[in-house]
Each structure stands twice: as C-alpha cells, then as structure tokens.
Amino acid sequence: MDQKIINLYDEYIHSATISRADFLKRLTLITGSIALTQSVLSQIENNYTKPGLTAAEDLFTEYINYPGVPNEMKAYIARPKEEKKYAAVIVIHENRGLNAHIEDVARRAATSGYLAIAPNALSALGKTFANEDEARAGFSELKPEDNLKNFISAFDYLKTRKDYNGNAGCVGFCWGGGMANNLAVNIPDLKAAVAFYGRQPDATDIPKIKAAIQLHYGALDERINAGIPAYEEALKKNNIHYEQYIYDGANHAFHNDTAPTRYNEAAAKLAWQRTMDFFAKYLK
C-alpha cells in the first residue's frame, strides 16, 4: 500500500483534531475515487473481530475494578490456571482503550507464565464509547496527572492479590508505549519496561529510571522515531540498561495483528520473543 496512505492514517488515528470526514476527504484525494477509498479502508482499518492468537480456555481470566480518578478503573486479568504467585506484567493499550486485541496480548503474556493485567484508561471517565472515533476523542478528556495515577494504582492493586510475587514489569503499544516509558520514570521499583513505538519521556526525567528498558520501533515510523536520538543519548549518559531494536520495513503498529496493512508478522513475532526473553531475565 502507498506509504502516503499509511502515514495519513497514522496521522488521523493519533490526532484528536482530524475528523473522520476530513480524513476521508484527504484519503480520497490520494486514491482518486470514493470507490478506491472504501477499498483502502477495508485494508487499513483495524479489524477487532479477527480471532485472537491465544485462547482463554487454558488460562484463568477475569475482569476486575480498582480505585481510580475520577472514577473506578476496569482491567482484564489473565494468568496460568495454577494457583501460585507470579511475576506481573501490566499490558497497556493503544489510544483506543482496552479491546479484544490487547486482551489477546495479555493472554500471550499469561501463557508465558505471568500474571497479566490490562487496564482500560478510558474506564476512569465513567462512560463507554460506541466506536473508535469516540474512544479516540475520549483520550482528550483524560487529565495526564489522573491518568498517570490510575496506571500507578494498578501496581498498588497487584499488591492486594495473593497470586502476585512482587516483581512487576510493563509493556505498552503506541500510546501505551509512551505510558510504559512514563511508568519507568515514575515507579522506582519497576523491574522492566518494554515500549513498542511509544513516545519518549523528557530527557530531564531519564535519571529517575531504575528499570531495565527495551524499545521496539518500526523503521518507517518517522513521527515516533524522531525522538530516538535524545532518548538513547540520555539512557547512555545515565548508565541505564536498555535494548533498542528498529525493524526494517515496519510501520507504526507493526505488532498489531488486527491492523492488516501495518502488521508485520516477522517483526511482530521477533519483537514479542525479545520481550518475553527480556521479562524472563528481569522478572523471573
């Protein structure tokens, strides 16, 4: 698919100021016709009805609530069925809230022996959203300070569970990748943080990081990749252990298998294996 179309879609889904009508108008200028635009949409938009890669039958799963601001937070839990203590992994969604894909990612972490918890940032607003556009707009209603508190509170919630062993890491994607970096800055006892194509923290905050950091980027993701040099320089300057991988030919969201044109199977599988190896080193 034309990279201009992928870049336009990336701009649209990450901006609360571009309406769907504006996006479709600009897309039609590229494709040349409404018919071709409709065809492109069927290829580029996420398909959350796609079956997940990991079944829940062999796992323990549940939905839980924990204190948040201004309202309660909701989250999805997945872990092995055996009742014992596990290291925990916070799985952080993209800028659409918790969905079937992120729940599937949580189950993938659970099959590797972790207590996975996937909070829904939007649940703190105390309302539901009918579609992706509404959910995207909902993120503009989240106060950054409240949102950070709500994800930090997920770690407080973990401490109340009998199946948690005290070691925790996080992995986030897109918006969630930025949050994973932010949690590394704000939680001193975090063991490991993995960010997939996430916004980098301010260089002045990097000295606060105590966790090991792993970073995954798509080589074609110019918007996010612009922040790589400053982040890497600060990590090196502060002697923070980090791993960084840039995947040739991969776009933003290359790990999301519900995104037909941006999903890169080879890069996604390699990045996930590296993530699990990283957690095995620092959490188990």
Backbone bond lengths (Angstrom), bond angles and torsions (degrees), N, CA, C in turn:
res aa  C-N    CA-C-N  psi(-1)  N-CA   C-N-CA  omega(-1)  CA-C   N-CA-C  phi
1 M - - - 1.462 - - 1.528 109.66 -
2 D 1.324 115.51 145.76 1.460 121.94 179.48 1.536 109.68 -53.81
3 Q 1.327 116.54 126.49 1.462 120.48 -179.30 1.521 111.79 -60.71
4 K 1.331 117.82 -27.38 1.466 120.63 177.84 1.525 110.92 -62.61
5 I 1.325 116.85 -35.27 1.459 121.25 178.94 1.524 109.72 -69.74
6 I 1.325 116.96 -43.98 1.462 120.97 178.86 1.525 110.36 -62.43
7 N 1.331 116.85 -42.06 1.465 120.36 179.44 1.528 111.25 -65.35
8 L 1.329 116.73 -38.76 1.463 120.50 178.38 1.525 110.13 -65.06
9 Y 1.319 117.16 -43.67 1.469 120.68 179.55 1.530 110.21 -63.33
10 D 1.320 115.77 -40.78 1.464 120.15 178.20 1.530 110.56 -61.67
11 E 1.335 116.11 -41.92 1.467 119.96 178.23 1.527 110.24 -63.50
12 Y 1.313 116.85 -42.68 1.469 121.94 -178.33 1.526 111.96 -62.90
13 I 1.328 117.20 -49.20 1.466 118.79 -174.10 1.529 112.51 -73.89
14 H 1.329 117.42 -13.55 1.458 119.35 179.39 1.522 112.88 -107.33
15 S 1.323 116.64 11.30 1.461 120.01 179.61 1.521 109.77 -127.16
16 A 1.319 115.86 127.70 1.462 120.30 177.42 1.530 111.13 -82.15
17 T 1.329 117.08 -5.00 1.470 120.55 -176.01 1.521 112.88 -97.78
18 I 1.338 118.34 -10.58 1.467 121.09 179.37 1.529 108.21 -98.34
19 S 1.329 116.34 114.92 1.457 120.11 179.37 1.525 109.78 -75.37
20 R 1.327 115.75 164.03 1.462 118.78 177.77 1.526 110.57 -64.19
21 A 1.336 116.39 -35.71 1.465 119.47 178.30 1.531 111.10 -61.98
22 D 1.328 116.58 -42.16 1.462 120.46 178.61 1.527 110.82 -65.00
23 F 1.335 114.97 -41.99 1.460 119.39 179.16 1.521 110.42 -60.97
24 L 1.332 117.39 -46.96 1.462 120.65 -178.76 1.527 111.64 -64.29
25 K 1.317 116.51 -36.53 1.464 120.47 178.06 1.521 110.42 -63.70
26 R 1.333 116.48 -46.11 1.468 120.04 179.83 1.521 111.12 -68.43
27 L 1.319 116.57 -36.09 1.462 120.06 178.08 1.525 110.84 -64.66
28 T 1.319 117.43 -39.94 1.461 121.42 -179.51 1.522 111.13 -66.97
29 L 1.321 116.86 -31.46 1.466 119.84 175.88 1.529 110.54 -63.83
30 I 1.330 116.25 -32.54 1.469 119.82 179.16 1.524 111.29 -79.02
31 T 1.334 116.25 -44.30 1.468 119.46 -175.59 1.523 112.38 -76.97
32 G 1.327 116.28 -31.99 1.455 120.15 178.54 1.509 114.58 96.26
33 S 1.342 118.50 -9.49 1.463 119.87 179.37 1.520 110.76 -160.42
34 I 1.336 115.25 154.75 1.461 120.36 178.49 1.516 110.58 -65.33
35 A 1.321 116.69 -36.85 1.467 120.47 -179.62 1.525 110.89 -62.66
36 L 1.319 116.92 -44.12 1.462 120.52 178.74 1.521 110.83 -68.01
37 T 1.326 116.55 -34.52 1.467 120.02 176.82 1.516 110.54 -60.84
38 Q 1.334 117.43 -45.26 1.468 121.04 178.88 1.524 111.03 -62.01
39 S 1.309 116.63 -37.92 1.463 120.51 178.24 1.520 111.08 -65.72
40 V 1.325 115.83 -42.16 1.463 120.60 179.54 1.524 110.40 -64.19
41 L 1.334 117.14 -41.55 1.460 120.51 -179.31 1.523 111.81 -58.68
42 S 1.327 116.35 -39.16 1.462 119.91 -179.74 1.522 111.75 -66.19
43 Q 1.319 116.31 -21.31 1.462 120.85 -179.00 1.530 113.08 -93.90
44 I 1.325 116.82 -30.17 1.464 118.72 -170.48 1.520 113.76 -100.87
45 E 1.332 118.64 -27.60 1.459 119.79 -176.93 1.516 111.35 -77.62
46 N 1.320 115.84 146.76 1.460 121.42 -178.26 1.524 110.78 -62.65
47 N 1.321 114.90 140.76 1.461 121.38 178.79 1.524 108.79 -114.70
48 Y 1.328 116.23 92.45 1.463 120.28 -175.56 1.523 112.79 -78.47
49 T 1.335 117.34 -2.78 1.466 119.66 174.07 1.521 111.37 -83.92
50 K 1.334 116.42 -7.94 1.459 120.51 178.31 1.525 109.61 -63.19
51 P 1.327 117.57 131.46 1.475 119.09 -179.11 1.526 111.47 -58.78
52 G 1.330 116.31 141.32 1.456 120.49 178.07 1.511 111.38 -69.82
53 L 1.318 115.02 163.88 1.460 120.26 -178.93 1.521 112.59 -82.51
54 T 1.335 116.90 -17.51 1.461 120.56 -172.98 1.525 110.41 -126.73
55 A 1.323 116.74 118.18 1.459 121.47 179.95 1.526 110.83 -74.60
56 A 1.333 115.56 154.22 1.456 120.65 -178.28 1.523 113.04 -92.40
57 E 1.322 117.33 -10.80 1.462 120.43 -171.60 1.521 113.85 -58.55
58 D 1.307 117.38 -35.28 1.462 120.90 -176.35 1.523 112.89 -93.11
59 L 1.331 116.97 10.43 1.460 121.75 -177.29 1.530 110.65 -124.50
60 F 1.320 115.14 162.01 1.457 121.16 167.88 1.524 106.94 -91.91
61 T 1.339 117.28 125.74 1.459 121.20 178.69 1.524 109.72 -133.79
62 E 1.313 115.48 152.34 1.466 120.60 177.00 1.520 109.19 -164.13
63 Y 1.329 115.13 161.78 1.460 121.69 170.98 1.527 107.73 -106.77
64 I 1.314 115.97 137.04 1.466 119.95 -177.76 1.525 109.78 -132.21
65 N 1.325 115.38 165.98 1.458 122.73 172.58 1.524 108.63 -120.97
66 Y 1.307 116.52 148.65 1.463 120.06 171.65 1.530 108.53 -144.90
67 P 1.323 118.33 160.09 1.472 120.72 -174.81 1.524 112.49 -59.07
68 G 1.321 115.56 138.44 1.463 121.56 177.90 1.512 110.18 -148.30
69 V 1.326 115.89 177.56 1.470 121.45 176.63 1.531 109.09 -130.28
70 P 1.338 117.89 137.16 1.460 127.06 -1.74 1.532 113.35 -80.37
71 N 1.338 117.94 -8.61 1.460 121.43 179.96 1.523 110.17 -130.15
72 E 1.339 115.71 175.25 1.460 120.37 179.54 1.522 111.99 -60.43
73 M 1.313 115.30 148.96 1.450 122.04 173.14 1.527 108.91 -94.70
74 K 1.315 115.65 143.64 1.459 121.82 174.81 1.529 108.15 -113.29
75 A 1.318 116.58 149.43 1.461 119.83 -177.83 1.528 110.25 -152.50
76 Y 1.313 114.71 156.68 1.463 123.23 176.53 1.521 108.24 -104.23
77 I 1.323 115.99 134.94 1.463 122.47 -179.53 1.526 109.85 -115.98
78 A 1.316 116.40 138.44 1.467 121.46 172.62 1.519 108.41 -144.18
79 R 1.337 115.68 137.22 1.467 121.58 176.15 1.516 108.72 -157.77
80 P 1.333 117.36 167.86 1.469 118.74 173.88 1.528 110.75 -59.19
81 K 1.324 116.69 155.65 1.467 120.62 -177.17 1.530 112.79 -69.07
82 E 1.319 117.43 -29.57 1.458 119.42 -178.01 1.530 109.76 -60.49
83 E 1.324 116.95 131.06 1.453 122.02 -178.85 1.529 110.08 -84.82
84 K 1.308 115.52 100.03 1.459 122.64 175.85 1.517 107.78 -157.26
85 K 1.313 117.70 -177.26 1.456 121.32 -178.73 1.535 110.69 -88.23
86 Y 1.325 115.01 136.21 1.464 121.05 -177.95 1.530 110.30 -127.69
87 A 1.326 115.23 151.64 1.464 119.41 166.14 1.524 107.79 -67.55
88 A 1.326 116.60 148.25 1.464 120.64 -175.05 1.524 111.69 -108.68
89 V 1.323 114.99 147.55 1.459 122.54 174.16 1.527 107.94 -127.88
90 I 1.325 116.24 119.95 1.461 121.17 173.19 1.528 107.15 -83.38
91 V 1.326 117.07 122.49 1.467 122.54 -179.75 1.524 107.54 -104.22
92 I 1.334 116.60 122.04 1.466 120.82 -170.07 1.531 110.41 -115.05
93 H 1.305 114.29 124.56 1.464 122.44 -172.41 1.524 113.61 -72.25
94 E 1.332 114.12 172.01 1.460 122.45 172.79 1.528 109.46 -78.08
95 N 1.313 117.44 -170.09 1.468 119.92 -174.81 1.530 112.23 -86.27
96 R 1.329 115.57 46.53 1.455 121.95 172.53 1.520 111.08 -132.50
97 G 1.311 116.96 2.16 1.448 120.70 -177.72 1.513 111.82 85.86
98 L 1.318 115.78 -178.20 1.468 121.67 -179.74 1.520 109.10 -69.60
99 N 1.334 116.01 130.39 1.464 120.36 178.79 1.522 109.54 -141.84
100 A 1.330 115.36 -178.02 1.460 120.68 -175.57 1.526 111.99 -60.45
101 H 1.324 117.16 -34.39 1.460 119.78 -179.33 1.527 111.08 -65.93
102 I 1.332 117.39 -46.72 1.465 119.76 -178.57 1.524 110.38 -67.85
103 E 1.319 117.85 -35.03 1.464 119.79 174.18 1.531 110.03 -61.47
104 D 1.318 116.87 -37.12 1.457 121.14 176.91 1.529 110.81 -64.81
105 V 1.331 116.31 -40.85 1.467 120.26 177.73 1.530 110.12 -63.00
106 A 1.333 116.48 -39.20 1.467 119.93 177.24 1.535 110.20 -61.31
107 R 1.306 116.88 -40.59 1.473 119.57 178.20 1.527 111.35 -66.16
108 R 1.312 116.80 -33.16 1.473 119.17 176.75 1.533 109.85 -62.66
109 A 1.335 116.05 -42.69 1.464 119.15 177.61 1.522 110.07 -64.30
110 A 1.334 117.09 -38.69 1.463 120.99 -179.71 1.519 111.65 -64.07
111 T 1.324 117.26 -38.16 1.467 119.80 179.93 1.527 111.53 -67.33
112 S 1.335 116.70 -17.97 1.465 120.50 176.05 1.525 111.53 -92.35
113 G 1.340 116.45 8.27 1.455 120.01 172.26 1.510 116.25 98.21
114 Y 1.342 117.67 21.78 1.457 120.94 -178.01 1.524 111.83 -113.60
115 L 1.314 114.41 155.80 1.456 122.51 167.89 1.523 105.65 -87.43
116 A 1.320 116.33 105.58 1.461 120.90 -176.07 1.517 109.91 -99.94
117 I 1.309 116.02 134.91 1.462 121.22 176.40 1.521 108.66 -130.01
118 A 1.336 115.88 124.93 1.462 121.84 -177.61 1.525 109.24 -116.77
119 P 1.331 118.11 95.41 1.473 120.88 179.84 1.529 111.14 -72.55
120 N 1.329 114.82 155.62 1.461 121.30 175.14 1.524 108.51 -108.92
121 A 1.320 117.26 105.48 1.465 121.20 -177.21 1.520 111.85 -56.58
122 L 1.338 116.50 -36.94 1.458 120.41 -175.36 1.523 113.01 -71.02
123 S 1.328 117.77 -19.90 1.464 119.26 -178.49 1.521 111.73 -63.00
124 A 1.324 117.20 -25.50 1.466 120.38 179.83 1.530 112.21 -66.07
125 L 1.325 117.38 -15.97 1.461 120.49 178.31 1.520 111.40 -79.77
126 G 1.328 116.60 -11.40 1.455 120.20 176.00 1.510 115.05 74.28
127 K 1.343 117.48 24.01 1.459 120.27 178.44 1.516 109.52 -150.94
128 T 1.312 115.35 166.81 1.460 120.83 179.39 1.525 109.53 -109.05
129 F 1.322 115.24 165.09 1.459 121.00 -176.80 1.526 109.09 -126.09
130 A 1.323 115.63 136.40 1.470 120.73 -172.34 1.515 113.59 -76.67
131 N 1.333 117.63 -24.99 1.459 119.83 -175.99 1.523 109.77 -155.95
132 E 1.330 115.17 178.43 1.465 120.77 -176.84 1.515 112.59 -63.52
133 D 1.338 116.98 -38.36 1.460 119.53 -179.15 1.523 111.06 -63.89
134 E 1.335 116.56 -41.48 1.459 119.85 177.74 1.530 110.53 -64.71
135 A 1.333 116.01 -41.25 1.464 119.96 179.67 1.523 110.69 -64.28
136 R 1.319 116.67 -41.87 1.465 120.23 178.42 1.517 110.46 -59.41
137 A 1.339 116.46 -44.94 1.464 120.24 179.23 1.526 110.96 -65.32
138 G 1.338 116.21 -30.64 1.457 120.28 -179.37 1.514 113.04 -61.54
139 F 1.315 116.84 -29.54 1.464 119.77 -179.28 1.522 111.96 -64.38
140 S 1.323 117.03 -25.93 1.461 119.59 178.29 1.525 111.35 -71.90
141 E 1.344 117.14 -16.43 1.459 121.42 178.14 1.523 112.49 -84.98
142 L 1.313 117.18 -14.17 1.465 120.74 -178.64 1.526 110.11 -77.96
143 K 1.314 116.48 124.05 1.453 119.63 173.88 1.532 108.48 -75.85
144 P 1.329 118.11 127.99 1.466 120.07 -176.66 1.521 113.61 -53.29
145 E 1.334 116.94 -40.06 1.465 119.79 -177.90 1.529 111.15 -68.31
146 D 1.344 116.97 -37.38 1.465 120.36 177.10 1.523 110.56 -69.05
147 N 1.316 115.31 -42.21 1.461 120.43 -178.47 1.523 111.14 -60.99
148 L 1.325 117.10 -43.82 1.458 121.01 178.03 1.527 110.48 -61.98
149 K 1.335 116.60 -44.51 1.466 120.21 177.98 1.525 110.79 -58.00
150 N 1.329 116.83 -40.24 1.463 120.64 -176.26 1.528 112.40 -66.43
151 F 1.325 116.70 -32.94 1.466 118.34 177.74 1.524 111.03 -81.33
152 I 1.311 117.70 -34.36 1.463 120.03 173.26 1.527 109.58 -62.10
153 S 1.335 116.38 -37.16 1.466 120.80 179.62 1.520 112.75 -64.84
154 A 1.317 117.18 -22.55 1.469 119.36 176.16 1.528 110.45 -62.27
155 F 1.325 116.64 -35.11 1.462 120.52 177.93 1.527 110.30 -72.18
156 D 1.325 117.05 -34.32 1.467 120.15 174.90 1.522 110.04 -65.21
157 Y 1.326 116.11 -39.78 1.460 120.12 178.14 1.530 110.37 -62.52
158 L 1.318 117.20 -42.30 1.468 120.52 -179.04 1.525 111.46 -55.55
159 K 1.321 116.60 -36.66 1.463 120.64 -177.42 1.529 112.46 -65.19
160 T 1.336 116.86 -15.43 1.462 120.25 178.92 1.523 112.14 -88.79
161 R 1.327 117.43 -6.27 1.465 120.83 -175.40 1.533 111.13 -93.81
162 K 1.320 115.07 141.33 1.463 121.12 179.56 1.531 111.87 -78.10
163 D 1.351 117.33 -12.95 1.465 120.26 -178.25 1.533 112.40 -100.24
164 Y 1.319 117.31 16.90 1.472 122.69 -179.54 1.525 109.60 -111.23
165 N 1.337 116.77 132.52 1.472 120.06 -175.53 1.527 114.34 -97.59
166 G 1.332 118.12 1.53 1.456 120.24 176.65 1.517 115.53 99.59
167 N 1.319 118.19 -10.48 1.465 121.64 177.71 1.526 109.31 -102.26
168 A 1.329 116.72 129.24 1.461 119.19 -176.17 1.518 112.06 -138.58
169 G 1.324 114.09 144.92 1.459 122.30 172.93 1.515 108.55 -134.85
170 C 1.309 116.52 -179.67 1.463 119.88 177.41 1.517 109.68 -146.06
171 V 1.331 114.98 153.89 1.457 121.57 174.55 1.520 107.16 -139.64
172 G 1.332 116.27 132.14 1.450 120.30 -178.05 1.514 111.80 -136.01
173 F 1.324 114.85 157.70 1.459 121.99 -174.65 1.529 109.90 -127.60
174 C 1.337 115.86 126.78 1.464 120.90 178.16 1.534 108.78 60.92
175 W 1.321 118.81 -116.77 1.470 121.58 175.23 1.522 109.81 -52.85
176 G 1.325 115.69 -41.11 1.456 120.55 178.60 1.518 113.07 -68.66
177 G 1.334 117.11 -27.90 1.456 119.81 174.58 1.515 111.15 -65.62
178 G 1.339 115.74 -40.10 1.455 119.56 174.85 1.517 111.65 -63.50
179 M 1.350 116.27 -38.78 1.457 119.66 177.71 1.526 111.05 -67.06
180 A 1.325 118.15 -37.55 1.468 120.61 177.33 1.529 110.21 -59.80
181 N 1.328 116.54 -43.25 1.465 120.06 176.27 1.528 110.82 -62.97
182 N 1.325 116.12 -39.35 1.467 121.17 -179.01 1.526 111.11 -67.58
183 L 1.325 117.13 -38.45 1.457 120.02 177.75 1.525 110.81 -66.08
184 A 1.322 116.85 -36.23 1.465 120.05 177.73 1.530 110.71 -60.69
185 V 1.322 115.86 -34.74 1.460 120.75 178.26 1.527 111.76 -71.92
186 N 1.348 116.40 -34.70 1.461 120.79 -168.20 1.519 115.94 -104.39
187 I 1.342 119.07 -6.85 1.462 120.63 -179.47 1.532 108.84 -122.16
188 P 1.321 117.50 100.97 1.471 120.76 -174.90 1.526 114.17 -62.55
189 D 1.351 117.67 -29.70 1.454 118.44 -177.12 1.522 113.43 -94.87
190 L 1.326 117.56 9.77 1.463 121.20 173.20 1.525 108.74 -66.08
191 K 1.324 117.08 130.88 1.467 120.74 -176.32 1.522 113.40 -84.62
192 A 1.334 116.32 -38.76 1.465 119.87 -175.06 1.521 109.84 -153.52
193 A 1.330 116.56 140.54 1.461 121.97 177.95 1.523 108.74 -132.18
194 V 1.329 115.44 129.20 1.463 121.39 179.68 1.521 108.41 -118.83
195 A 1.324 116.97 125.27 1.462 121.93 -178.49 1.524 109.95 -118.67
196 F 1.319 115.59 120.04 1.462 121.85 172.36 1.518 108.13 -94.37
197 Y 1.329 115.92 117.24 1.471 124.17 177.37 1.528 111.96 37.48
198 G 1.349 114.37 54.11 1.454 120.66 -178.79 1.518 112.89 -106.48
199 R 1.308 115.25 152.16 1.476 120.73 176.84 1.520 109.66 -61.58
200 Q 1.318 115.80 136.84 1.462 121.43 -176.54 1.526 110.96 -82.53
201 P 1.338 117.71 148.35 1.472 120.16 176.99 1.520 110.88 -73.38
202 D 1.335 115.30 166.26 1.467 119.92 176.54 1.528 109.52 -63.04
203 A 1.309 115.85 140.21 1.466 120.34 -178.04 1.530 111.80 -58.57
204 T 1.339 117.27 -30.25 1.465 120.23 -179.05 1.530 112.06 -68.86
205 D 1.350 117.48 -18.62 1.461 121.11 -179.66 1.527 113.39 -91.06
206 I 1.316 116.91 -12.06 1.467 120.71 -173.84 1.534 113.00 -59.94
207 P 1.346 120.02 -36.26 1.473 118.95 179.32 1.524 114.26 -59.34
208 K 1.329 118.26 -18.82 1.469 121.36 179.81 1.534 112.40 -75.52
209 I 1.315 118.00 -15.81 1.465 121.42 -173.35 1.529 110.94 -71.60
210 K 1.319 115.89 128.28 1.462 122.63 175.43 1.532 111.25 -111.78
211 A 1.317 117.17 -19.01 1.466 122.30 -176.68 1.522 110.92 -77.72
212 A 1.330 115.09 159.40 1.458 120.68 166.97 1.532 107.33 -78.00
213 I 1.326 116.66 142.96 1.458 121.88 -173.02 1.531 109.97 -119.15
214 Q 1.335 115.66 136.07 1.465 120.33 172.15 1.527 107.91 -128.01
215 L 1.330 116.18 132.92 1.458 122.02 -173.06 1.525 110.69 -125.71
216 H 1.348 115.81 133.92 1.461 121.99 179.45 1.532 109.24 -124.95
217 Y 1.324 116.25 128.81 1.452 121.41 -178.95 1.525 110.99 -134.21
218 G 1.335 115.48 146.73 1.456 120.83 170.40 1.521 109.30 -87.95
219 A 1.319 117.52 133.78 1.468 120.56 -175.12 1.530 112.34 -62.11
220 L 1.350 117.80 -25.08 1.461 121.00 -177.79 1.526 113.10 -90.04
221 D 1.317 117.36 1.34 1.467 122.60 -174.94 1.530 110.04 -89.08
222 E 1.320 116.43 74.50 1.458 121.33 -173.77 1.528 112.72 -61.76
223 R 1.321 117.46 -36.83 1.462 121.61 -176.56 1.526 111.52 -59.70
224 I 1.321 117.17 -51.84 1.460 121.56 -179.06 1.520 111.50 -75.78
225 N 1.312 116.39 -38.68 1.459 120.19 -174.62 1.526 113.46 -65.94
226 A 1.324 116.75 -17.19 1.473 119.68 177.98 1.522 111.37 -61.26
227 G 1.342 117.22 -23.39 1.457 120.19 -178.88 1.514 114.80 -92.21
228 I 1.325 117.39 -0.19 1.464 120.44 -176.05 1.534 112.83 -63.90
229 P 1.325 119.97 -50.84 1.476 119.74 -173.37 1.527 113.86 -55.95
230 A 1.334 117.37 -45.91 1.468 119.89 -177.63 1.521 110.92 -66.50
231 Y 1.332 116.86 -39.21 1.466 120.90 -179.91 1.526 110.13 -65.83
232 E 1.303 116.12 -47.09 1.462 119.88 -178.56 1.528 111.15 -63.65
233 E 1.320 116.53 -41.09 1.474 119.98 178.95 1.524 110.51 -60.63
234 A 1.347 116.75 -43.22 1.461 120.71 -178.69 1.529 111.59 -68.80
235 L 1.335 117.39 -37.32 1.469 120.72 177.07 1.525 110.49 -62.25
236 K 1.326 115.95 -43.46 1.461 120.23 179.20 1.529 110.70 -66.15
237 K 1.310 115.78 -44.71 1.468 120.85 -177.59 1.520 111.39 -59.85
238 N 1.338 117.41 -33.96 1.459 121.79 -176.50 1.526 113.20 -99.03
239 N 1.339 115.62 11.43 1.466 121.90 175.69 1.534 112.68 54.57
240 I 1.324 115.74 40.98 1.459 121.48 177.85 1.525 108.73 -92.51
241 H 1.336 115.78 130.07 1.464 117.99 -179.79 1.527 109.06 -68.94
242 Y 1.313 115.82 126.37 1.463 119.31 178.21 1.520 110.03 -145.99
243 E 1.324 114.49 155.42 1.460 123.14 171.19 1.522 106.51 -124.93
244 Q 1.309 116.37 138.38 1.456 120.48 -178.96 1.523 110.00 -133.88
245 Y 1.330 115.66 131.45 1.460 120.80 -178.40 1.528 109.18 -131.41
246 I 1.325 115.33 132.72 1.457 121.76 176.45 1.532 106.98 -120.09
247 Y 1.333 116.26 124.84 1.459 121.56 -171.28 1.528 110.56 -100.99
248 D 1.323 115.62 115.03 1.465 121.48 -178.78 1.529 111.03 -58.74
249 G 1.331 115.35 137.04 1.457 120.75 176.25 1.513 114.90 75.14
250 A 1.334 117.34 3.54 1.467 120.81 -177.14 1.522 111.10 -99.68
251 N 1.327 114.96 142.40 1.454 122.10 177.94 1.523 110.91 -97.13
252 H 1.309 115.84 174.82 1.452 122.08 167.85 1.538 107.49 -55.50
253 A 1.328 116.47 143.38 1.476 122.47 179.37 1.525 112.75 69.71
254 F 1.317 117.63 24.04 1.470 119.55 -177.37 1.525 112.96 -63.69
255 H 1.336 117.96 -18.61 1.462 120.55 -178.90 1.522 112.64 -84.90
256 N 1.310 118.13 -16.34 1.467 122.30 -174.06 1.525 110.69 -81.72
257 D 1.330 116.35 105.42 1.466 119.86 -176.18 1.523 113.07 -76.08
258 T 1.346 118.46 -1.67 1.464 120.18 173.26 1.524 111.31 -92.21
259 A 1.339 117.49 -0.76 1.465 122.24 179.73 1.529 108.07 -104.19
260 P 1.327 118.60 92.01 1.474 122.23 -167.68 1.516 116.05 -52.28
261 T 1.336 117.61 -46.78 1.461 118.90 -173.69 1.518 113.36 -87.57
262 R 1.335 117.69 -18.90 1.455 119.48 -178.11 1.528 112.53 -99.10
263 Y 1.317 117.12 -21.74 1.467 120.87 178.97 1.521 109.71 -62.95
264 N 1.327 115.16 130.98 1.459 121.91 177.69 1.526 106.29 -122.10
265 E 1.309 116.98 100.97 1.461 121.52 -170.97 1.521 112.50 -58.18
266 A 1.317 117.39 -45.63 1.464 120.42 -177.56 1.531 110.66 -63.71
267 A 1.322 116.41 -46.93 1.461 120.11 179.98 1.524 110.87 -65.68
268 A 1.331 116.56 -40.57 1.464 120.78 -178.25 1.528 111.19 -63.03
269 K 1.305 116.76 -45.88 1.461 120.35 -178.80 1.520 111.30 -65.85
270 L 1.328 116.45 -41.69 1.459 120.01 179.86 1.530 110.40 -66.00
271 A 1.325 116.61 -43.66 1.461 120.46 -179.24 1.528 111.04 -64.22
272 W 1.330 117.25 -39.23 1.468 119.62 179.82 1.525 111.24 -69.06
273 Q 1.322 117.12 -39.04 1.461 119.47 177.03 1.524 110.44 -63.06
274 R 1.326 116.64 -40.70 1.466 120.23 177.12 1.530 110.70 -63.93
275 T 1.327 116.25 -36.37 1.462 120.46 177.81 1.523 110.64 -63.98
276 M 1.326 116.83 -46.92 1.466 120.23 -179.46 1.537 111.36 -65.95
277 D 1.310 117.15 -37.70 1.470 120.43 176.65 1.539 110.01 -64.13
278 F 1.309 116.32 -38.82 1.464 122.44 179.76 1.524 110.25 -64.75
279 F 1.325 116.55 -47.10 1.465 120.11 178.13 1.525 111.61 -64.32
280 A 1.324 116.41 -38.05 1.460 119.02 178.46 1.518 110.90 -61.04
281 K 1.319 116.58 -34.04 1.467 121.74 -178.90 1.524 111.66 -74.07
282 Y 1.345 116.99 -39.59 1.466 119.77 -170.79 1.531 115.12 -106.29
283 L 1.329 118.17 -14.64 1.473 120.00 -178.02 1.513 114.41 -109.96
284 K 1.329 117.23 -30.43 1.468 118.95 -174.73 1.518 111.80 -93.87
